[in-house]
Amino acid sequence: MIEKFKTIAQPGEAEFFEKNSRFIGYAYPVEGEEAAQAYLSDLRRLHVKAAHNCFAYQIGMNNEFIRQSDDGEPSGTAGLPILDVIQKQGLRNVLVVVTRYFGGILLGAGGLVRAYSRAAKEAVAAAGIIEPVLHQKFQIAVPYTLGGKLEHEIRLQNYILVDTAYAEEVSFTLLTPAQNAEALIKHLTNLTNAKAVIIPAEQLYYSP
């Protein structure tokens, strides 16, 4: 798994008029092609009277799924410019759709490229770019006598404390960057004189 990647934080939307044509850009974080197609279907129903619903997406940690569509605009004037915005910013797991309501004035190939690029850029900017980092989750249990000491150390070391549970022992769920996982195990083992039970759980991407 890659250490980190760039994507968008949330859905974003931007709108402007260019020579009477209305352009509406949408950006969505997506985990797979099924989610991307669902958003596309929703937007096509919402904008059933629009002249075009052009889109591009890049999905997968290795960009396994890349697709773009001009949706009736001249070839290369819509889908590719949208995809270019995604790729130049190095984004993964992102769908961008630009809806156009034709205003009666032809923009020409250059004008279309500029308009679709602008709508894509503004939608991505509205969504906000984040850089999730691969983290390792841990379940850690210690005797009550060490609970306070361990919690203090977790906060001191800036580990991400997800949950604390009190039963026969004190249990902590925390995250740390995957590259620091071995160091965490060694540090907390030494801190507790090997009295901590440290169990690695799943790995996941996390962005503050």
N, C-alpha and C positions, 0 to 999 in steps of 0.2 A: 504494500500500500504506500502511496506517495505521502510525504511528510505533511504537505499543506497544498492548498489550491485556492484560487480566487473564484468567488461567485457573488450573487447579490443577496442582500439581507432579507428582502421582502418584496412583494409586488410593487411595481412603480408604474406611473402613468404620466404622460406629457401630451400636450395638444397645442397645435398652432395652425394658422391659415397661411397658405402660399398661393397667391394668385387665385383666390376664391376657393381653392381646394382645401378641404379640412383634413388634416393629418392627426391621427391619434396613435401614440406609441404606447405599447404595454410591454413590461418586462416581468417575467415570472421565474422564481427559482423552481426547478423541477428535478426529481430524482430519476425519472425514466421517461421513455417515449410515450407510455400510456398516459402519464400526467400531462405531457405536452399536448397530446391529441385531445385530451379532455378540455384543456383551456382553449384550444383552437375551436373546438365545437361550440363551446359557450359563446365565444366572441363572434363566431359566424351567425349564431342565432340572434345575438344582441344587435349586430350590425348587418342584418339581412339586406338592407337597402344600400349598403356601401358599395362603391365600385370595385374595391379591392381589399382583401385582407391578406397582406403579404407577411411572410414570417421567415425566421431562421432559428435553429437551435443547435446547441453543442452540448452533448450529454455523455457522461461517463468519465471516470478518473483518467482514462487514456483517450478521451474524446472518441469513444467507439461509435457514437451515433451523431452524425452531422447531416443536417438537411436544411434546404432553403427553397422558397417558392416565390415566384413573381406574381402569381395569381392573376395572370392576364395582362400585367404591365409588360412593356417591351423587355425582351430577354436581357438579363443582367442589370436592370435598373432598380430593382427593389430587393429581392431576396439576397443577392450577393452583397450589396452595400450593408444590409442589416447584419449578415454573417460577418462581414469585415469588422464591424464595430465590436462584435462579441470576441472575435479572435485577436484583434489588436489589443484588447484589454486583458487578454489571457483568461477569459471566463469559462468555467465549466458549469454544467447542470443549469443552463439558462435558456429560456425561450423568450424571444422578442417578436412581437407582432405589431405591424403598423397597418392601421385601417385608413383608407382614403375615401372620402366623399368627393367626387369629381365636381369641380366648380365651373366647368365650361371653358377653361383656358388651358391649352396644351402647355406643358412645362418643358418639353424636349428631354432628350436622354440625360443630359447633364443636370438639368433642373430636377428631374426625378431622383437621380442618384443623390444629389445634395439633400433633397427633402426627406428621403427615406433614411439616409444616414443621420440627419439631424434628429428625426423622431426617435430613432433607436438610441442615439447617445443620450438624449434628454430623458427617455424612459429609464435607461440604466442608471443615470445620475439620480433620478428620483427614488429608485429602489435602494441605492447605496451599495457600495462594494465592500465585501468582507473577505477575510482570509482565514478560513477554518484550518486548524492544525490538528493532526492526528494525536489523540490522547489515549492513554491506557487507564481503564477504570480498575480500581482496587476495592476489595472488601477487607477491612482490617478489624480484628477483634483483640481486645486487651482486657486484663483484669481491671476492676473498678479503680484500684489504687493507681493505675497508670493512665486512666481516662483523661484527667485534666492535663497531665503532662503532654500526652500525645496530641490532644486537641490544640494546645498552645503551640506545639511544634508544627502542626499542620498549617496553622495560620501564619506562623513565622516564616515558613518556607514557601508560602504562596501556593501551596497545593490547593486545588479547587475542592472544597468540602461540599459534597452533594447532600449527604444525609448523616444523621447520628441517631443511633437506636440504643436503648437501655434495656437489657434483659439480664441474664446471668453474667454477662460481660458487657462492656461498652463496644459497640460496633460502629465503625466509620465507613462511609462510602465516599471515595474521593477520586479525582482525576489528576493526572500529570501528563505533560507531553510524553509521547511514547519513547522518545529518545532518552528520556530521563528515568525510565521505569526501573532499570537495574540499580541506579543510584538511590532511588527511593527505597527499594527493598533493603539495600545494604544499610542505609542511614537509619531507617526505623527499626531494623533488627538490632543494630548497635545501641540505639537510644533506649530500647526496652529490654536490653540484655536477653534478646531472643525470646521474650515472652509474648510478643505480638504474633498472631496468626495472620499472615498476609497472603491473600488469595487474589491473583489477577483475574479480572473478568474480561468483558469484551473491549475491543478498541473502537473508538468512534471519533468523528470529527467535531471539534468544539471551537467556537469563536466567542470571546467575551462580549 
